[in-house]
Amino acid sequence: MVKVKTISRSELAWTKDRSSEVPKANRNYDPKFNPMAKQVEFTRAVKAAKLDRMFAKPFVASLAGHQDTIQCIATDNTSLSTVVTGAVDGGLVIWDVMTKRAKVQIDAHRHSIDGVTISPDGVACFSASRDKVVKMWDLDVGTDKTPEPVAEYLGDFPFSSIDHHYHKSNFVTASDIVSVWDVNRTQPLQKFSWGDETVTCCRYNKVETDLVACCMADRGVFLYDTRTQSAHSKIVLEMRSTSVCWNPMDPNVFVTGCDDRNCYLFDIRLPGRPRNVFQGHIKSVASVDFAPTGYKFAAGSQDCTVRMWDINQNTKSESQEMYHTKRMSRVLAVKWSPDNSYIYSGSEDCNLRIWKADASKPVRPFRGPEKHNFDYMRKLKDKYSNFTEVKRITKQRNTPKHLKKQSQRMKKAGKRDLVKEMTRKRSENVAPLTKRKTYEYVD
């Protein structure tokens, strides 16, 4: 007799509970039964790259409330809707970004506010000005009365930057010297100085919270340890550093923006040279800030754009994103939101702009299988990112005409300088240099 093999199936696994249910689809993922799997995936990756650029609309809102240039931005780690900005005219504005309105507008100082920070508990805000005064404000102030400062701290020099400790009730200020303050005392606890130049920026390390990184007007970036009350090291670059920011996930890494249009990523374990150089801006970099994940950072420049880089990327000159609008002026302040969803930028046109950190990701929450489909398309695009068809679509950007022409002129000038240098070295019978030394380590 002929043997017959019967197929045995469970009724519970194949019977629908309701008539409206979608029938179960059985798939065999064995490659030999689907010889066109890679071709189909590649076609979907090209489609994903096209859809990603088609839906890339990063601009969210522009908030008007200041009367002069926005110099600094601070975010609250305990409230995603609270953002504080300081302006050149001494005005301080506390924003509610959920409603896109200003909660409180304060005429805080008689001079420019060059630094603002919010305490880790979200209770107080500190503003540092060039009128040699640091003021502490209560963030839970009502709109029915005129806000008054909770405390004032008088310094000897005009302040240029301020940052708060992440665990203690201390804050650090930058002026002609670096001072560490306690909120309960009117005199600084510690004072540091390295040379006679002005300190333009200071930032606490978010992991090793006793380390302070500072930028000086003499082209130096130096590190201080508040535990030992001594200097750690100093790095001297070719041009002046304007801003610095620590990686929130790696205590050894920080990025600095310079007047030579580049951003340098340093590791304090190997301070002799930068770990990476990020190019793309055509004018001086005014502000840098890391994402909460530690993988990306954003930079605002005087070329009226905000750019974003991945610190693990291999290409040096290509930024992942470039944000700009027709009416946006020079960007002087950039800040990443604590939930890694938005980027805030302040510029000379007195507006606070809100951008999406992921340009093509929708603001609304995903519904049903949308989340799975979105992640699947992103994975496909990353898998085939080195293919020419996908790479061409992914890198496509609508750059303003004047920025594109200026960038092309700068590239041609750089090639000419390199040819001249190689020709000169060849005539001197010396091995040609491929790049210029832009930094120096001082222990």
QUIDA-V329556 format. One record per helix or strand. SS is the DSSP state (A for helix, B for strand). FROM is the first residue (numbers start at 1). TO is the last residue. If there is no record, write none. Layout:
BEGIN
ss-><SS,SS>
from-><FROM,FROM>
to-><TO,TO>
END
This chain:
BEGIN
ss-><A,A,A,B,B,B,B,B,B,B,B,B,B,B,B,B,B,B,B,B,B,B,B,A,B,B,B,B,B,B,B,B,A,A,A,B>
from-><11,31,37,59,70,79,91,101,113,124,133,151,161,170,178,190,199,211,220,230,241,253,263,268,276,285,296,306,321,331,342,351,370,388,401,439>
to-><14,33,54,64,76,87,96,107,118,129,138,154,164,174,182,192,204,216,225,237,246,258,267,270,278,290,301,310,323,336,347,356,383,394,427,442>
END
